[in-house]
Each structure stands twice: as structure tokens, then as C-alpha cells.
Amino acid sequence: MIAEMTTPVAACRFCGAPLHYTFVDLGKSPLCESLLPADQLNQMEPFYPLHVWVCDQCFLVQLEEYVSPENIFTDYGYFSSYSDSWLKHAENYSRDMVKRLSLDASSLVVELASNDGYLLQYFVQMGIPSLGIEPAANVAEAAVKKGVPTLVTFFGREKARELADEGRMADLMLGNNVLAQVPDLNSFVAGMKILLKPQGVITMEFPHLMRLMQENQFDTIYHEHFSYFSFWTAEKIFAAHGITLFDVDEIPTHGGSLRIYGRHAGDSSKPVTERVEQLRARECAWGVNRLETYSAFAEQVKETKRKLLEFLIQARRDGKSVAGYGAPGKGNTLLNYCGIRTDFIDYTVDRNPHKHGKFLPGTHIPIFPPERIRETRPDYVLILPWNLKNEIAEQLAYIREWGGRFVVPIPQVQILD
């Protein structure tokens, strides 16, 4: 049975119920995108608890808000456009939605957390008016250079009313991997309701909690993600704000995500699909609305740590060299939880030039351009963004010239041939 805290430490950010039950405790970790320049390596570095709770009323899995979104996202290190597969995903989505919703020059597409314009650029290219809302000024600047109009601000009820009063209401409102990053969930979802045209559609993509648990994706837990959603819980949250989820796609991104489709509760032109009914039933049969379902996850996570350390210890004892690929948020959770530093991994590489010459938070592993791998010829390359393992293995296929091999840590340690 899942352990209960007799004195609740916080309240559920959706329903307000006291949080009594631990989902998983990953110790303490720095903010996952807080990369360090060399001159800060000997300075104090803040670590925050990665203690995750599950609400026994609505089953929202969540972290406390230890750091405000302003501190995390105002100057952000993640640029979406450095993943080719993610760009292709965005392009396919934009073309599908134009066709599905008959969008044209009289429509407005609004993306929440629009990052560097990785997605809205495709709507702009098709002549469809678009607006990005992105709190990180450094990232928004890249979007504007792509021709994507972008507001540098956080989104919630107040901003939605302001835009609606200006007549800037959305035919399509979307957000990819932003729902998890919102501490004031009720204000955010209420804002979507305000800004959506009467016949408009909302789509949101987020990692599927059921897949996270089934496939041991604990490294997707970090401070920038405040909440983790099943469809069952997401449906309750949106319904509480007058939005009906009428369709859902199960998609492969980020190890298994959901794309939910929402509309005003009173919009009868979009009936609820069979996919919604089937996924809800499948989740309930699996147990997303039963507390005991969440109890086995913590032990599963500990075993993954033990196996990864066993592999790295043996590799080092055998005189093998190990490099990392990528500097993603999930990688920092994994490395800090497992206590993996330069004693196990010499360095990591990343395609994003904004990260070059910096060091991973907590572990202080240096980040180089990808060419470093060809120069140093490591025996193993540990793929930290494992959700992109096929793309990365293809990019680095040349490591086989010297007998190099890829290692994937999740859902379990696996050496790729």
C-alpha cells in the first residue's frame, strides 16, 4: 500500500484536497535547465526536493511549487527547433489541423508556450494568422525572427480576458508540453475557455501518466513539470472549467503522449468520439482512479538506478569510456538521482549551441558540440533523450566504425546493437 503522510504538506493544485500520499521521492535536484558556465562551478548551487505526490481525490500527480515559473521560464535554455523529428511532428500537426478545422486567412491560431516558433511557423507559411504566447524572452526572440508574432508573457485568466477584449480570440488554441509546466492549473484552463471562440477547438499534448508509470519514465519528472496527467484526471480538470474533451489521440512523442481535443461544453457540433470512451475505460480498468495503482512505482525507480549504476561501474572497471548524448531536462533528473558525474560519464554533447561550453546542473558534466564524439571515440554513448533514440542513433551511426555502442537507460538499461 502507498505510504501515507499523517500531516499533509500541501494541497492539490486542482481540487484543493490535502496531499497525503507520496508517488515517488527522487531526492533533491537543481533546476534541470539551469546550465552552469565555467565561472560558476565553485559557487553555491540550489537543490530542491523532487518529491512527487498523488492526490487521493482527483489522482493528479504533482510536485509542490518550490520555484516560481518566473524564475524557471523567463530565460530558458530549451529550444524546440533542435530536434528534426519534433519539427516534423509540428509540421504534420499544423497541416492536419488546417484541413480538419478548415482554417484560412480569417482564422486565428494561438499557441501557449510557443517556444522558438517551431510550430507556428508552419501556420504562418500557410497564410494563417497566428499568435505565440511565450514567457521566455530569449526563446521568443527566435520565434519573431521566423516571422511568428509572439507575446512575451505568462498565460492565465487575466491575460485571456485582455486578449479577448481586444478581439483576438482563437479558432484553434494549442499547447504542446505546457500543461505540465503550469502551477496555477485552474487559471490556465479557465483562460483557455475565455479565449476560445464559440466553435473553436483546443488541443493540448502532454506525456501520458499511464505510459510514464508502465514504462518507468521517472526521468520526465523535474521541477519545470508541476503536474502529470492521466486522461481521467485531465477530463475532470477541463470539465470543471466548462470544456468538454471530445477526442483524443495517443501519440508516440516523449515516450507516449496524449493529444486531447477540447471544445466549449455547449458546442454540440463536435460529438464525443469513441476514442474518448475507450481510453477512459482502459485507464479505469488499469486503475488510474485507485490509489493502490500508484504504490509500486517508487520501487521500480530504485531498481532502474541500481541497474544503471551496475552497468557504468562494470564499464569503467573494464576500462571503457562513456560519453553522453544530449542535455535534456530528463537527463538531469536521471543523472542527479543516480549520482552520476564525470566519474562515470566524461562529457555529453548537444546540437543546441546555446549549451556548448556549459555544464550540467548538479553533476557538472561538460557539454560539447556533437563533433566531440568523433574526436574522442568513446566505447559507449548514453542517450539521455531516450525518446529520440532512433533519430540520435541514425545521426551517430558512425560510432560503429570503432566498435562504439549506444546505451539507453529507460525503461531499463539496454545496449543497442
Secondary structure as GFF3:
##gff-version 3
##sequence-region A 1 417
A	DSSP	beta_strand	21	29	.	.	.	ID=ss1
A	DSSP	three_ten_helix	38	40	.	.	.	ID=ss2
A	DSSP	beta_strand	48	54	.	.	.	ID=ss3
A	DSSP	beta_strand	61	63	.	.	.	ID=ss4
A	DSSP	alpha_helix	69	73	.	.	.	ID=ss5
A	DSSP	three_ten_helix	80	82	.	.	.	ID=ss6
A	DSSP	alpha_helix	84	101	.	.	.	ID=ss7
A	DSSP	beta_strand	109	112	.	.	.	ID=ss8
A	DSSP	alpha_helix	120	125	.	.	.	ID=ss9
A	DSSP	beta_strand	130	133	.	.	.	ID=ss10
A	DSSP	alpha_helix	137	145	.	.	.	ID=ss11
A	DSSP	beta_strand	150	151	.	.	.	ID=ss12
A	DSSP	alpha_helix	157	165	.	.	.	ID=ss13
A	DSSP	beta_strand	170	176	.	.	.	ID=ss14
A	DSSP	three_ten_helix	179	181	.	.	.	ID=ss15
A	DSSP	alpha_helix	185	195	.	.	.	ID=ss16
A	DSSP	beta_strand	196	207	.	.	.	ID=ss17
A	DSSP	alpha_helix	209	214	.	.	.	ID=ss18
A	DSSP	three_ten_helix	218	220	.	.	.	ID=ss19
A	DSSP	beta_strand	227	228	.	.	.	ID=ss20
A	DSSP	alpha_helix	231	239	.	.	.	ID=ss21
A	DSSP	beta_strand	243	251	.	.	.	ID=ss22
A	DSSP	three_ten_helix	253	255	.	.	.	ID=ss23
A	DSSP	beta_strand	257	264	.	.	.	ID=ss24
A	DSSP	alpha_helix	274	286	.	.	.	ID=ss25
A	DSSP	three_ten_helix	291	294	.	.	.	ID=ss26
A	DSSP	alpha_helix	297	317	.	.	.	ID=ss27
A	DSSP	beta_strand	322	325	.	.	.	ID=ss28
A	DSSP	alpha_helix	329	338	.	.	.	ID=ss29
A	DSSP	beta_strand	348	349	.	.	.	ID=ss30
A	DSSP	three_ten_helix	353	355	.	.	.	ID=ss31
A	DSSP	beta_strand	367	368	.	.	.	ID=ss32
A	DSSP	alpha_helix	371	376	.	.	.	ID=ss33
A	DSSP	beta_strand	380	383	.	.	.	ID=ss34
A	DSSP	three_ten_helix	386	388	.	.	.	ID=ss35
A	DSSP	alpha_helix	389	395	.	.	.	ID=ss36
A	DSSP	three_ten_helix	397	402	.	.	.	ID=ss37
A	DSSP	beta_strand	405	408	.	.	.	ID=ss38
A	DSSP	beta_strand	414	416	.	.	.	ID=ss39
###
